[in-house]
Amino acid sequence: MTNRFDNKVVVVTGGTSGIGLATAKAFSAEGAWVFITGRRQEALDEAVRTIGGHVTGIRGDMSRLADVDRLYDAVQQKHGQIDVVFANAGGGEFAPLGSITEEHYERTFDTNVKGVLFTVQKALPLLKDGGSVVLTSSTTSISGTPGFSVYSASKAAVRNFARTWILDLKDRHIRVNAVSPGVTETAGLNELFGGGDQAQRTKDYLAGLIPAGRIGQPDEIARAVLFLASDEASFVNGIELFVDGGQVQI
């Protein structure tokens, strides 16, 4: 383990489970001061205990601008600047064309697009010049999935944020990259797939489509995020890094 992020200030939204939790743990293990967000206080408290080190949990829904403001107010009370923002909070559910509702659309885009937009924009006064932003997109940004069009479109928007924001932020030398996980073992994925045996059957089927022969683990996504956020990726800017076992490359 290195100390690439020793005394760096890192914000991880959606940090109470899955990829967000694994990434927050990885940042903390490398010496960072980590701020995580989550919607449920119980899950937030448990995540803080699990992560250890210098971690602060802020309850909030990143699709609500007042909650985003509260997050950065909390950061500013303890630190003068932010080094890394990992805009990870997001979610989705199946709804095939013909049964998509306005509520489904708004819920998905508010969380995955509006939330990411304002998580980054409202960080800018604190984000140091030369800092790093990592966005969570998805392999669905470039591949079709039946019944998943709204989620997929929202992640394609996130991917384009990275392309565009590197131009908006070039004078401040802030890098913006997107990480696009494939099928990854998380509680959210199990819920999406119906839980229990049904979820396991779906994951087993999908694993057979992946050249690596298995689905991913949150720690594997976390390592990719830390790379993108680190000085090791100092000349990496605006990319979409697929961490999917090769699934969308075939």
QUILIN-V348043 format. One record per backbone hydrogen bond with DSSP energy under -0.5 kcal/mol. NH is the residue of the N-H (numbers start at 1). CO is the residue of the C=O. If there is no record, write none. Layout:
BEGIN
NH&CO + NH&CO
END
This chain:
BEGIN
5&30 + 6&3 + 7&31 + 8&5 + 10&8 + 10&33 + 11&84 + 12&35 + 13&86 + 15&37 + 20&17 + 21&17 + 22&18 + 23&19 + 24&20 + 25&21 + 26&22 + 27&23 + 28&24 + 29&25 + 30&26 + 30&27 + 31&28 + 32&27 + 33&8 + 34&32 + 34&54 + 35&10 + 36&56 + 37&12 + 38&58 + 41&39 + 44&40 + 45&41 + 46&42 + 47&43 + 48&44 + 49&45 + 50&46 + 51&47 + 52&48 + 54&32 + 55&53 + 56&34 + 58&36 + 59&57 + 60&38 + 62&60 + 64&61 + 65&63 + 67&64 + 68&64 + 69&65 + 70&66 + 71&67 + 72&68 + 73&69 + 74&70 + 75&71 + 76&72 + 77&73 + 78&74 + 78&75 + 79&75 + 82&126 + 83&9 + 84&9 + 85&132 + 86&11 + 87&85 + 87&134 + 88&86 + 95&147 + 99&96 + 105&101 + 106&102 + 107&103 + 108&104 + 109&105 + 110&106 + 111&107 + 112&108 + 113&109 + 114&109 + 115&110 + 117&113 + 118&114 + 119&115 + 120&116 + 121&117 + 122&118 + 123&120 + 124&120 + 124&121 + 126&123 + 127&123 + 128&82 + 130&172 + 131&128 + 132&83 + 133&175 + 134&85 + 135&177 + 136&87 + 137&135 + 137&179 + 139&181 + 141&138 + 142&139 + 143&139 + 148&145 + 152&148 + 153&149 + 154&150 + 155&151 + 156&152 + 157&153 + 158&154 + 159&155 + 160&156 + 161&157 + 162&158 + 163&159 + 164&160 + 165&161 + 166&162 + 167&164 + 168&164 + 169&165 + 170&167 + 172&169 + 173&170 + 174&169 + 175&131 + 175&173 + 177&133 + 178&239 + 179&135 + 180&241 + 181&179 + 182&243 + 185&216 + 186&184 + 190&186 + 191&187 + 192&188 + 193&189 + 194&191 + 195&190 + 198&195 + 199&195 + 200&196 + 201&197 + 202&198 + 203&199 + 204&200 + 205&201 + 206&202 + 207&203 + 208&204 + 209&206 + 210&206 + 210&207 + 212&245 + 213&210 + 216&183 + 218&185 + 220&217 + 221&217 + 222&218 + 223&219 + 224&220 + 225&221 + 226&222 + 227&223 + 228&224 + 229&225 + 230&226 + 230&227 + 233&230 + 234&231 + 236&233 + 237&235 + 238&176 + 241&178 + 241&239 + 242&240 + 243&180 + 247&244 + 249&246 + 250&247
END
